[in-house]
């Protein structure tokens, strides 16, 4: 199970991984997404996040990790590529990947008090 203090790292990395297969307006990705983040390197575990994309920008409303209020910021390019980063107290992370019309996947990496973690994420539109 992922420790709370690394969830923002994981989320940020997962969110940063979103991109599309063909050029479109970034706003076409607007809406609510469910992101599942899995660790493949380190001890961060698996977690699930609700993410919002609005006007080509990525948000994670109400993110709290390890008692710290989280900050997640990212952008979606007109081609659909998304880059995201996030922090919560001493934790930080980033991610990249590809998003199709209703689903996507990618990779993430981050660092917190217990060390570095990395892994993969998958997303589906709500």
C-alpha positions in Angstrom: 0.0 0.0 0.0 1.3 3.5 -0.9 2.2 5.6 2.1 0.2 8.9 2.3 3.3 11.1 2.1 4.2 9.8 -1.4 0.7 10.0 -3.0 1.2 13.6 -4.3 4.5 12.5 -5.8 2.7 9.6 -7.5 -0.3 11.7 -8.6 1.9 14.4 -10.0 3.9 11.9 -12.0 0.8 10.2 -13.2 -0.9 13.3 -14.3 2.2 14.5 -16.2 2.0 11.4 -18.4 -1.1 12.3 -20.4 -0.9 12.8 -24.2 -3.0 12.2 -27.4 -2.4 10.3 -30.6 -3.6 13.0 -33.0 -3.5 16.8 -33.0 -6.6 18.3 -31.4 -7.6 21.3 -29.2 -6.3 20.8 -25.7 -9.8 21.7 -24.4 -11.1 18.4 -25.9 -9.5 16.6 -22.9 -11.5 18.8 -20.4 -13.5 16.9 -17.8 -13.0 14.5 -14.9 -10.6 11.6 -15.1 -9.8 8.7 -12.8 -6.1 8.0 -12.4 -4.7 4.8 -11.0 -1.0 5.0 -10.0 1.2 2.0 -9.5 4.7 1.8 -8.2 7.2 -0.3 -10.1 10.4 1.0 -8.3 10.4 1.9 -4.6 7.8 1.5 -1.8 5.0 3.9 -2.8 2.3 1.2 -3.6 -0.9 1.8 -5.5 -3.3 4.8 -5.3 -6.2 6.3 -7.1 -6.9 10.0 -7.8 -9.7 12.1 -9.2 -8.2 14.6 -11.7 -9.8 17.5 -13.5 -8.7 18.9 -16.8 -10.1 22.3 -17.6 -9.1 24.7 -20.4 -6.1 22.6 -21.1 -4.9 22.7 -17.5 -4.6 19.8 -15.0 -5.9 20.0 -11.4 -6.4 17.6 -8.5 -9.0 19.3 -6.4 -8.7 18.7 -2.6 -5.4 16.8 -2.8 -4.0 16.2 0.8 -1.0 13.9 1.4 0.5 13.0 4.7 -1.3 15.9 6.4 0.0 18.4 3.8 -2.2 20.3 1.4 -1.1 19.2 -2.1 -0.5 21.3 -5.2 -0.8 19.8 -8.6 -0.2 21.8 -11.8 0.0 20.7 -15.4 -0.9 21.6 -19.0 -2.3 19.8 -22.0 -0.8 20.8 -25.3 -3.0 21.1 -28.5 -1.6 17.8 -29.6 -2.7 16.2 -26.3 0.6 15.9 -24.5 0.4 16.6 -20.8 3.1 17.4 -18.3 2.4 17.6 -14.6 4.2 18.2 -11.4 3.1 18.4 -7.8 4.2 18.9 -4.2 2.9 18.3 -0.7 5.2 19.4 2.0 8.6 17.7 1.5 7.3 15.5 -1.3 7.4 16.2 -5.1 6.9 14.4 -8.3 6.3 14.6 -12.1 5.0 12.5 -14.9 4.4 12.1 -18.6 2.5 9.9 -21.0 -0.4 9.7 -23.5 -4.1 10.3 -23.3 -6.6 9.1 -25.9 -10.2 10.2 -26.1 -11.3 8.1 -23.1 -8.2 6.5 -21.6 -4.5 6.9 -21.3 -1.3 5.7 -19.7 2.2 6.8 -18.8 5.0 6.9 -16.3 5.9 8.9 -13.2 8.8 9.5 -10.7 9.0 11.3 -7.4 10.8 11.8 -4.2 9.8 12.1 -0.5 11.2 11.5 3.0 11.4 7.7 2.4 13.3 8.0 -0.8 12.6 7.8 -4.6 9.8 6.0 -6.3 8.7 5.5 -9.9 6.1 3.6 -11.8 3.2 3.7 -14.3 -0.3 5.2 -14.3 -3.5 4.6 -16.3 -6.4 7.1 -16.7 -10.0 6.8 -17.8 -12.5 9.5 -18.4 -15.4 9.6 -15.9 
